[in-house]
């Protein structure tokens, strides 16, 4: 065991002895599976770090806004409000498409990003 590992192990044991870890949310349960099977293996740790830090790229923020506007459209009853929301969705979609084109992202890459968004980001917004 390395010196760092032994220090970490000792500190964990001290915290257990003081009862500092008794009220953990998942105590006694297996950790939830963080399935990133659709993310290439070499990118998984980077995506996980970004996700845990709450960082979202500009295109993901734009996608979230589009989803929120679509939810708003479903709830809107006033025809004028529906028209306004549709215009906003169209504008944001054009912004997103231009952003993706500027970044040179192909349709296949965008579909892949959409799958990543659904797997990694959508659970955070619930």
C-alpha positions in Angstrom: 0.0 0.0 0.0 1.4 3.4 -0.9 1.9 6.1 1.7 -1.1 8.1 0.3 -3.3 5.1 0.4 -2.4 4.3 4.0 -3.1 7.9 5.0 -6.4 7.9 3.3 -7.3 4.5 4.8 -6.4 5.7 8.3 -8.4 8.9 7.9 -11.4 7.0 6.7 -11.2 4.6 9.6 -10.9 7.6 12.0 -14.1 9.1 10.5 -15.9 5.8 10.9 -14.8 5.6 14.5 -16.1 9.1 15.2 -19.4 8.2 13.5 -19.0 10.8 10.8 -20.0 8.4 8.1 -23.1 6.9 9.9 -25.7 9.0 8.1 -24.6 8.6 4.5 -27.5 8.4 2.1 -26.5 5.1 0.5 -25.1 3.5 3.6 -25.1 -0.3 3.3 -26.3 -0.2 -0.3 -24.3 -0.6 -3.5 -23.5 2.6 -5.3 -25.8 3.4 -8.2 -24.4 2.3 -11.6 -23.2 5.2 -13.6 -23.7 3.8 -17.0 -21.6 5.6 -19.6 -21.5 2.7 -22.1 -22.3 5.0 -25.0 -19.3 7.2 -24.3 -16.0 6.1 -25.7 -13.8 4.7 -22.9 -11.1 7.3 -23.3 -13.6 10.1 -22.8 -15.6 8.7 -19.9 -13.5 10.1 -17.0 -13.5 13.6 -18.6 -17.3 13.5 -19.0 -17.8 12.3 -15.5 -15.6 15.0 -14.1 -17.4 17.7 -16.1 -20.8 16.2 -15.1 -19.9 16.1 -11.4 -18.6 19.7 -11.5 -21.9 20.8 -13.0 -20.3 22.1 -16.2 -22.4 22.0 -19.3 -21.1 23.1 -22.7 -22.9 25.9 -24.6 -24.5 23.5 -27.0 -25.9 21.4 -24.1 -27.3 24.5 -22.4 -29.0 25.4 -25.7 -30.4 21.9 -26.0 -31.8 22.2 -22.4 -33.4 25.5 -23.3 -35.0 24.0 -26.4 -36.4 21.1 -24.3 -37.8 23.6 -21.7 -39.4 25.6 -24.5 -41.0 22.4 -25.9 -42.4 21.6 -22.5 -43.7 25.2 -22.3 -45.3 24.8 -25.7 -47.1 21.6 -24.5 -48.5 23.6 -21.6 -49.4 26.8 -23.4 -53.1 27.2 -24.1 -53.2 30.7 -25.6 -52.6 30.6 -29.4 -50.5 33.9 -29.2 -48.3 32.3 -26.5 -48.0 29.1 -28.5 -46.9 31.1 -31.5 -44.3 33.1 -29.5 -42.9 29.9 -28.0 -42.7 28.2 -31.4 -40.7 31.2 -32.7 -38.4 30.9 -29.7 -37.9 27.2 -30.4 -37.1 27.9 -34.0 -34.6 30.6 -33.2 -32.8 28.4 -30.6 -32.8 25.5 -33.0 -31.2 27.7 -35.7 -28.7 28.9 -33.2 -27.9 25.3 -32.3 -27.6 24.2 -35.9 -25.3 27.1 -36.7 -23.2 26.3 -33.7 -22.8 22.7 -34.7 -22.0 23.6 -38.3 -19.4 26.1 -37.1 -17.8 23.4 -35.0 -17.8 21.0 -37.9 -20.0 18.5 -36.2 -21.6 16.0 -38.6 -25.2 14.7 -38.2 -23.8 11.4 -36.8 -21.8 13.4 -34.2 -24.9 15.4 -33.3 -26.9 12.2 -32.8 -24.2 10.9 -30.6 -24.2 14.1 -28.6 -28.0 13.8 -28.2 -27.6 10.4 -26.8 -25.0 11.7 -24.4 -27.2 14.6 -23.4 -30.1 12.2 -22.7 -27.9 9.9 -20.6 -25.8 12.4 -18.7 -27.7 15.7 -18.5 -31.4 15.0 -18.6 -31.2 13.1 -15.2 -29.6 16.2 -13.6 -32.4 18.5 -14.8 -35.1 16.5 -13.1 
